[in-house]
Amino acid sequence: MPGSARPRIEGYAIISHEGMIAEPDGAYPPLLKIEGDQRFFRAALDRAGAAINGAHSADRWPESAARPRIVLTRTIADLGRHPRNPHAILWNPAGVGFDAAWDFLGAPGAVAAVIGGTGVFDLFLAIGYDAFYLTRADVEVPLGRPVFTLRPGERPEDLLARANLAVVSETPLEQIPNTVVFHWERP
């Protein structure tokens, strides 16, 4: 579908009190697997034209393999077909821009759902999110991997604000007190 319109770019992450999305080894922390957030996240992916993630980040539900997907990698020069998933492509952002990757995928729909990891979330801060859904869970993952690369004393919210996004709504989740989905949007 060459020449298709650029999609709306939405980010999705659940973070610990410290701003972490993963354990130090990259494993998904069980404490961040909160049912209300999982339902919200899954519904968002079902509405999206494609998911975008790094090689070690993905949604792991039965329907995931059928979801159009862009997987970021440094193992190829620019773009290629995924060797094991006919619905996915591999993209090296150092070789070609996002618009070319989106066109190459030929994804249906008008939303690109960015789902991580840290480097992918960082890259799309530079490309430009239209929205970011940041679930802040009241759990601790003190030595994990952050949602964004942060400087000392910086919070993920600081980077979203500097990227010209603002909170437009807050939705508390029922299972864990003080766990809230913050919807950030570009004005």
N, C-alpha and C positions, 0 to 999 in steps of 0.2 A: 504494500500500500504506500509506495513512495509519495512524498509530498503531503502526507496527512498532517492535520493540525496538531500542534503541540498539546499534550494532555494537561489537565490540571494535576499538579504534583502535590500529593498529600503524604505526610510522614506519620507513622504509627509506632509508638514505643511505650512500654511500661517500664518505669524506673523505680529503684529503691530510694529510700530516704537520702542516700548519698549520691544519687544520680546514675546508678549502675544498671546495665541491661543484662549482664552476664557475670558468671564467676570468673576468677583469674584465668582459668583454662579455657574460657569461651563457652562453657556449659550454661544452659538456661537454668537459673535458680528456681527451684521448686517453690520458694516463697513468693515469686512473682507470677505464678500460675494461678490467677484469681479468676474464678468462673465468670463473673460479670464482665471483666475485661476481655476474657477469651471470647465470649459471645459477641461483644462489640467489635472486636478485631476481626473475627471470622465474617461477620456481616459486612464489614467494610471491604474485605478482600473479595467477597462475592459480588459486590457492586463495581469493583475496579476493573479496568480493562486489562491490567497486568500488575503483577507484584515485581518489585525490584529489590534484590538482596545480594549480599556477598556470598561467597562460596560456602561459608559455614552458617549462614543464617537462612532460615526458611520457615514457612508454615508447614506443619507436619500432620495434616489431616488427610484422610483418604482421597479427597478431591483435589489435593494440592498438585499432584502430578499432571492434572488436566488443565491447570490454571496457566494462562500465558504468563511468561516470566522472563525477566532480564537478570542474568547472574553476572555480577562484576568479577573480573579475573585479570590477572597479569600474565596468564599463560598463553595468550594469543596477542597478535599485533593490534587488532581493532575489533572486528565482529566475526562471529561464526555461529553455526548451529550447535546446540548442546548435544554432546555425544550420546546421552542416555534419556533425554526428555525431548520429544518432538515438539512440545509446546513452548520450549525455552530457547533463548539464545545466550551466547556468551558475549560480554562487552568489556573491552579494555578502554576506559575513558582517556588514557594517554594517547590512544591511536585515533579516536574519532569522538565527536560530540554526542550528547544525549539525543538530540533531534534525529540524527542518523540512526542511532540504536533503536529508537522508538519506531521509526519508519521501517527498519529492517525486520523488526518483530512483527509488524503489521497487526498490532493488538486492536481488538475491538474495544469500543468504549472510549471515554474521554478522561479517565482518571488513571494515573500511575500511582500505585501505593508503595511507598518506600518503607521497607520493614527491617533494614539493618544489615549489618552491624555498624560499629562506630565509624569506620572509614566511609561507608556508604552514606550514613547520616551526615557526616561532614561534607562530603562531595555535594550533596543536594542543598546544603546551606549556601554553597557558592552558586549553584545552578539557579536556585530560588524555589522555595516551597510556596505554594498557594495557601496551604493549610498544614498544621501539624497537630496531631492528637497525642498529647503527652499525659499518660496516666502516671500519677505520682502515688506510689503505694507506701503505706506506713510500715515498711519492713526494712531490715538491715542487710545489706550486702556490702560490707565495708571495703573489701579489697578487690572488687570486681573490675569489669570493663565498663567504661562510661558510655552513655548514649552519644555524646559529642566529645571531642578532644578539648579538655578544659585547662585553663591556666589556674594556678593556685588561687583559691578564693572565689572562683567563678562558678556559676550555676548554669545548668542547661537553659533555664529561662532567660538568662542574660544574653545568650547567643541567639535565641529565637527573637528577642526584642531587637537586637542589633540587626537581624535579618529582616526588619520591618514587618514583623508579625505582632499581633496583639491578641490577648485573651478575649474571646467573645462569649464564651460560656464555660460553666463548670458543672460537671455531672458527678455527684457522689455515687460510689459503688456500694452496694448493700453489705457485702460479706465482711469487709475489713474496715473498721472505723478509720476515718481520715484518709481514705483512698479515693482519689478524685480524677476524672478525666478532664483535662484542661484543653479546650478547643482553641487553638491559635489560628488566626486568619490574617491574610494580607489585606489591608484596607482597600 
